[in-house]
């Protein structure tokens, strides 16, 4: 017997899944194409939390709900409860907990640990973050992969890139860089300058789409003046890019349908929104918006065209996820997140959690945060509850019906229903919410997609106050000549942030004189940790790579957020290495 659902993981691909005799298989739809990633292929191999516990002692789910209810009721004020919700599960029903906590009067969290700066830059320039679909990417002739490791983070996009001219810009020589037609191994924090330089020489070389900019992006003369503030030779030397490299990119994209695939790596800095706007500015000059086979793809807004029924406005100002202070509150409810690993500045996060009298962890797996929580509540997996999801990588609206009966855990709706009942807060039926989300879908061939999304995003122009694209008009100086090595915290193929099989190594170039397998102390102004070294010649000699999710990696990072978007600025930190 076969049943169909969808993967709940925080991933571009948002795969459709066939469950055949209890085994997960990739559906043969246009996006999933019959194969799944390693996470789902080995989903059953990862041990879950099976029982609730309080202060280290296993308890029943009824007892856990009673304790949670009592703790909420004893707060000095509801605002002393912090609801910290991550994206461990990407189903739309996960937000039902926001409905309870906002109506209860708790403090919610906002911002991003991942992509907030890039999205802020997109919204500033375009007015709205619209998704560029894989179908449009497939119609391109040239693809610029900028700070994005497609094989690791978006493998289901690979078939759509077949037979394209590929340009890769990245500090790491990724697998795609090895196969690319042209590769620039740029210095970290150099992306803004390269984007401005490309724009400057596109204008000089008469590559501007005059008809497009006159109608949709008319302030290009002012943008050109901004690009002239970049000192050509000094900056190119600093970011390890030659004038010939700039010319080669422009030669490859000239008069060809071009797509830029920008990854989160470009914007994990304080000035991350500026980087995204500069890349968008280059694309606007070339007229790459609103045309077949053209555009800029970052993380599209997964909720574009979908209205959530859970958007009750909280009574108190939310706190940023990137630097939340748990110690300010009497209680913290942590859902689908592992802040003791994923938040920057682990020492500060640990100290703030220790000050909180009641930490509640609600999730699937044991991790650093569940280990210190006072109350642990196991969640149901995506196979054990009803949900529906959209994607930031494609337009699909995917049904996630309950496939498996299980006594383990409680769903987000089940937990919220208990609390809403206890505190006399109205909540509609689960079915009514699911039908609400399903109403935003429409059939397309054999798939269901979010209705109303433009096939060619921005074909009708931009949704800014000026009704046209707004270029970057100033930027923060991003050149960093400080001592130390750049820390890159990229995604691993083996894990998804702190879920699944996590890495335990630090990767560095052989130029540092450290041998494979040696123990290395990595330190920053913020903290230090010891890891085993792995020699990796794909890295620049001024960079060290530690995969996201590696235990202790955020001992090295600080709590600074991006200037726009409340994004964690993980890659602002310089580090030092030495043999133990």
MOJOUR-V362307 format. One record per backbone hydrogen bond with DSSP energy under -1.0 kcal/mol. NH is the residue of the N-H (numbers start at 0). CO is the residue of the C=O. If there is no record, write none. Layout:
BEGIN
nh=NH co=CO
nh=NH co=CO
END
This chain:
BEGIN
nh=2 co=18
nh=4 co=16
nh=6 co=14
nh=10 co=8
nh=16 co=4
nh=17 co=24
nh=18 co=2
nh=19 co=22
nh=20 co=0
nh=22 co=19
nh=24 co=17
nh=26 co=15
nh=32 co=28
nh=33 co=26
nh=34 co=31
nh=40 co=36
nh=41 co=37
nh=42 co=39
nh=44 co=41
nh=45 co=42
nh=48 co=363
nh=52 co=375
nh=53 co=56
nh=54 co=373
nh=56 co=53
nh=58 co=51
nh=63 co=59
nh=64 co=60
nh=65 co=61
nh=66 co=62
nh=67 co=63
nh=68 co=64
nh=69 co=65
nh=70 co=66
nh=71 co=67
nh=72 co=68
nh=73 co=69
nh=74 co=71
nh=79 co=76
nh=80 co=77
nh=81 co=330
nh=82 co=106
nh=83 co=332
nh=85 co=334
nh=87 co=335
nh=89 co=7
nh=91 co=387
nh=93 co=90
nh=94 co=91
nh=95 co=92
nh=96 co=93
nh=97 co=94
nh=98 co=94
nh=99 co=95
nh=100 co=96
nh=101 co=97
nh=102 co=98
nh=103 co=99
nh=104 co=100
nh=105 co=100
nh=106 co=80
nh=109 co=318
nh=111 co=565
nh=118 co=114
nh=119 co=115
nh=120 co=116
nh=121 co=117
nh=122 co=118
nh=123 co=119
nh=124 co=120
nh=125 co=121
nh=126 co=122
nh=129 co=127
nh=136 co=132
nh=137 co=133
nh=139 co=136
nh=140 co=256
nh=141 co=256
nh=142 co=164
nh=143 co=258
nh=144 co=166
nh=145 co=260
nh=146 co=168
nh=152 co=148
nh=153 co=149
nh=156 co=153
nh=157 co=154
nh=159 co=156
nh=160 co=157
nh=163 co=160
nh=164 co=140
nh=166 co=142
nh=167 co=181
nh=168 co=144
nh=169 co=183
nh=172 co=537
nh=173 co=171
nh=177 co=173
nh=178 co=174
nh=180 co=165
nh=181 co=165
nh=183 co=167
nh=185 co=183
nh=186 co=238
nh=189 co=186
nh=193 co=189
nh=194 co=190
nh=195 co=191
nh=196 co=192
nh=197 co=193
nh=198 co=194
nh=199 co=195
nh=200 co=196
nh=201 co=197
nh=202 co=198
nh=203 co=199
nh=204 co=200
nh=205 co=202
nh=206 co=201
nh=208 co=284
nh=209 co=207
nh=212 co=208
nh=213 co=209
nh=214 co=210
nh=215 co=211
nh=216 co=212
nh=222 co=218
nh=223 co=219
nh=224 co=220
nh=225 co=221
nh=226 co=222
nh=227 co=223
nh=228 co=225
nh=229 co=226
nh=234 co=230
nh=235 co=231
nh=236 co=232
nh=237 co=233
nh=238 co=234
nh=240 co=235
nh=245 co=241
nh=246 co=242
nh=247 co=243
nh=248 co=244
nh=249 co=245
nh=250 co=246
nh=251 co=247
nh=252 co=248
nh=253 co=249
nh=255 co=252
nh=258 co=141
nh=259 co=294
nh=260 co=143
nh=261 co=296
nh=262 co=145
nh=264 co=146
nh=265 co=262
nh=266 co=263
nh=271 co=268
nh=274 co=270
nh=275 co=271
nh=276 co=272
nh=277 co=273
nh=278 co=274
nh=279 co=275
nh=280 co=276
nh=281 co=277
nh=282 co=278
nh=283 co=279
nh=284 co=280
nh=285 co=281
nh=286 co=283
nh=287 co=282
nh=289 co=456
nh=293 co=290
nh=294 co=257
nh=296 co=259
nh=299 co=391
nh=300 co=128
nh=303 co=300
nh=305 co=302
nh=318 co=107
nh=320 co=109
nh=327 co=324
nh=328 co=325
nh=329 co=79
nh=330 co=79
nh=331 co=357
nh=332 co=81
nh=333 co=359
nh=334 co=83
nh=335 co=361
nh=340 co=337
nh=341 co=337
nh=342 co=338
nh=345 co=553
nh=348 co=344
nh=349 co=345
nh=350 co=346
nh=351 co=347
nh=352 co=348
nh=353 co=349
nh=354 co=350
nh=359 co=331
nh=360 co=374
nh=361 co=333
nh=362 co=376
nh=370 co=366
nh=373 co=358
nh=374 co=358
nh=375 co=52
nh=376 co=360
nh=378 co=362
nh=379 co=409
nh=383 co=380
nh=386 co=399
nh=388 co=397
nh=396 co=447
nh=397 co=388
nh=399 co=386
nh=402 co=382
nh=403 co=382
nh=409 co=377
nh=414 co=410
nh=415 co=411
nh=416 co=412
nh=417 co=413
nh=418 co=414
nh=419 co=415
nh=420 co=416
nh=421 co=417
nh=422 co=418
nh=424 co=419
nh=432 co=428
nh=433 co=429
nh=434 co=430
nh=435 co=431
nh=436 co=432
nh=437 co=433
nh=438 co=434
nh=439 co=436
nh=440 co=437
nh=441 co=448
nh=443 co=446
nh=446 co=443
nh=448 co=441
nh=449 co=394
nh=450 co=439
nh=458 co=455
nh=460 co=457
nh=462 co=125
nh=466 co=463
nh=468 co=215
nh=469 co=124
nh=484 co=574
nh=485 co=541
nh=486 co=572
nh=487 co=543
nh=495 co=498
nh=498 co=495
nh=500 co=493
nh=505 co=531
nh=506 co=544
nh=507 co=533
nh=511 co=508
nh=512 co=509
nh=516 co=532
nh=517 co=514
nh=519 co=530
nh=520 co=577
nh=521 co=528
nh=522 co=575
nh=523 co=526
nh=528 co=521
nh=530 co=519
nh=531 co=503
nh=532 co=517
nh=533 co=505
nh=535 co=507
nh=538 co=535
nh=542 co=539
nh=543 co=485
nh=544 co=506
nh=545 co=487
nh=547 co=489
nh=549 co=546
nh=552 co=549
nh=554 co=551
nh=555 co=552
nh=561 co=566
nh=562 co=269
nh=567 co=111
nh=568 co=559
nh=569 co=567
nh=570 co=267
nh=571 co=568
nh=574 co=484
nh=575 co=522
nh=577 co=520
nh=579 co=518
END
